[in-house]
């Protein structure tokens, strides 16, 4: 495995600092291409054993991090270890700065989110023509985005990062395949959210009536 310190190569006009020959090291496969020095070059190299140990160590640490977090999420408390392992293999980590819109109300939803770090909140349009109202808050261990995936409907609310947040995500296919056994629990939780949003609308209506009383 080689790190390129300087120069340019024939293959794909690689930039300085790029890596070459990763594929054969990861998959124990023959070289997939020939790389030719276009100018005098300086390379750093790693032997197969060292490279494999570094990659495996990083992968193990990442899996341990995911496992530790996923075990704190209530919906995963009843699933078997091998099922949790499948989820760890499928999730992808994404980050959002404070104020970023993670989910937008009305858009198509294809991603399920688990909040690994930070805080976020949900807002929903209660009354047409008026600004959305905050209806939910999320902390580490919370999850959101399941409603659109379960019901095949557009996003029911906005979700906005309150602080810098780190999320683990599952796409629609992985969500259906891996979280099928939790479908009923997720549905019950989504119904609780809808009731909460409904109560917020009722409260707004009551305040409106109170303020308009003669």
Long-range contacts (C-beta under 8 A, 24 or more apart in sequence): 1-25, 1-45, 1-46, 1-47, 1-48, 1-51, 2-43, 2-44, 2-45, 2-46, 3-43, 3-44, 3-45, 3-46, 4-41, 4-43, 5-41, 5-42, 5-43, 5-44, 6-41, 6-42, 7-37, 7-38, 7-39, 7-40, 7-41, 7-42, 8-38, 8-39, 9-35, 9-36, 9-37, 9-38, 10-35, 10-36, 10-38, 11-35, 25-51, 25-52, 25-55, 26-55, 63-88, 66-91, 66-168, 69-114, 69-116, 69-141, 69-168, 70-114, 70-168, 72-140, 72-141, 73-114, 73-141, 73-143, 74-141, 75-143, 75-182, 75-185, 75-186, 75-189, 76-182, 79-181, 79-182, 83-178, 83-181, 86-178, 87-170, 87-178, 87-179, 90-170, 90-174, 90-178, 91-168, 91-169, 91-170, 92-168, 92-169, 92-170, 93-166, 93-167, 93-168, 93-169, 94-166, 94-167, 94-169, 95-164, 95-165, 95-166, 95-167, 96-161, 96-164, 96-165, 96-167, 97-161, 97-164, 98-161, 98-162, 98-163, 98-164, 99-160, 99-161, 100-160, 100-161, 100-165, 101-158, 101-159, 101-160, 101-161, 102-159, 102-160, 102-161, 102-165, 102-167, 103-144, 103-145, 103-155, 103-157, 103-158, 103-159, 104-155, 104-158, 105-132, 105-154, 105-155, 105-156, 105-157, 105-158, 106-154, 106-155, 107-154, 107-155, 108-148, 108-154, 108-155, 109-145, 109-147, 109-148, 109-149, 109-153, 109-154, 109-155, 110-148, 110-149, 110-171, 110-172, 111-145, 111-169, 111-170, 111-171, 111-172, 112-143, 112-145, 112-146, 112-149, 112-169, 112-170, 112-171, 112-172, 112-175, 112-179, 113-143, 113-144, 113-145, 113-159, 113-167, 113-168, 113-169, 114-141, 114-142, 114-143, 114-167, 114-168, 114-169, 114-170, 115-139, 115-140, 115-141, 115-142, 115-143, 115-144, 115-165, 115-166, 115-167, 116-140, 116-165, 116-166, 116-167, 116-168, 117-164, 117-165, 117-166, 118-161, 118-162, 118-163, 118-164, 118-165, 118-166, 119-161, 119-162, 119-163, 119-165, 120-144, 120-159, 120-160, 120-161, 120-162, 120-165, 121-159, 121-160, 121-162, 122-157, 122-158, 122-159, 122-160, 123-157, 123-158, 123-160, 124-156, 124-157, 124-158, 124-197, 124-200, 126-197, 126-200, 126-201, 126-204, 127-201, 127-204, 132-157, 132-158, 133-200, 133-204, 135-193, 135-196, 135-197, 135-200, 136-193, 136-196, 137-162, 146-175, 146-186, 146-189, 146-190, 147-190, 147-193, 149-175, 149-176, 150-183, 150-186, 150-187, 150-190, 151-190, 156-193, 156-194, 156-197, 157-197
